[in-house]
Amino acid sequence: MNFFRLVTVIIFSLFISLIISAQESQILNIETCYERSIEAYPVYKNKSLITEEGELRAQNHKSAYLPSMYFQAEAKYLSEVINLNSVLPIPGFDIPSPPNEQFNFTINLNQLIYDGGMIKKSIEMERNKSQMDEQSLMVDLYQIRERVNTIYFSILFLQQNDSLFKLSLQELDERLQFAESAVKNGVLLQSDLDNIMAEMIGLEQNTLENNHNISQGIKVLEILIDSSLNTDVKLERPNITLDIEAPVSRPELALFQFQKNNLDLNKQLISANRRPMISGFGQLGYGQPGLNPVNDSFDTYYIVGLRLTWNIWDWNKTGREKEILQLNQQKIIHQRETFEHNINMELKKEKEEILKFEELILKDHDLIHLRNNILKTSSSKLDNGVIQSADYVRDFNQFLAAMIKLNIHELMLLKSKFNYLTAQGNTLGDQ
């Protein structure tokens, strides 16, 4: 019994350790954030609804190819009916007149034979409209990428700072131990020790504030991607090889094309509306009278035939409607040109930002190299009591500031590249 209990405890402990290990190793990348944020956005659910609605509308148009059948009942009273006896009097013979009260029950059937292509164009328009609505949704969802970029790189910057603060605290802790020994040996004064301790407290405050900012950012990211995240989740620093010359492939461009297609189909539908329409019809009836006007009793009857309708003159209404559609097409062209103009300006701006941060980073590395040499010398001097701790703390802060500045510039460079990528309409998966 004790053996089985021991095995159970061991298995349970391993299970818990695996969970804890999985939680501790939680890593999130920006592509996953893009996908989850789009799927979590409430309006994303409209995507399937748009497709379903489009198919239903197309089915409704297709039903016009099928025969239509309806029942009609009619009762009426005529104040006067034809009297054939007064029109064609025949001696000794009385011709019955239709009754004043007339009743008719009919089943009517219509079958479209030729419609000039109206139904076909209507179906094409519905499908294009569904694609246009879906693409409009994609345009709205694409804007979420900018939100993800902002919050993702903000958290990433704070997490990089957290690593810097921890390393800096380790450095200060080592200096503190040397300073304590030096104070005991009379090499340094107590004030030197206090300066280092005060700097450590200030750095701990910065670390505390930084951690709270990370926690706050993660909570915002949780809402954005609709996922629970550990407080110690690590955001992966993305690698990106930017193709400056890649063509712009924003979803707005596809939307403009669908809008243009919709106007083209509208033109074709207007033209089809001017063509003749041919349909067959039939009527099965029972009424008083039937088709024989001199029979005043209830009778059955039927009618079959073909019908041609053609609007041969519409006072140039069709021409004006086509002109209106042509004007709308010009508006879409101008909207696209405006969009491309704004995108080109944004790309140029981000390109300059990328070049700026690349140059700054080169200078950052040179500065850090110098600050590191100065700090090493300052540390050695402090250990030997040549300088006071205030001089060391000053050099230490300047080195830390240089490291933080490098972190800022590297993250800003990365963010500018992603902004450029987003403005292009490309993703990491497109590379």
PyMOL commands that set and color helices and strands:
alter all, ss='L'
color gray80, all
select helices_A, chain A and resi 2-24+30-40+42-65+84-87+118-142+144-184+190-225+251-273+317-383+389-424+428-430
alter helices_A, ss='H'
color red, helices_A
select strands_A, chain A and resi 27-28+68-77+101-114+234-235+277-288+299-309
alter strands_A, ss='S'
color yellow, strands_A
deselect
rebuild
show_as cartoon
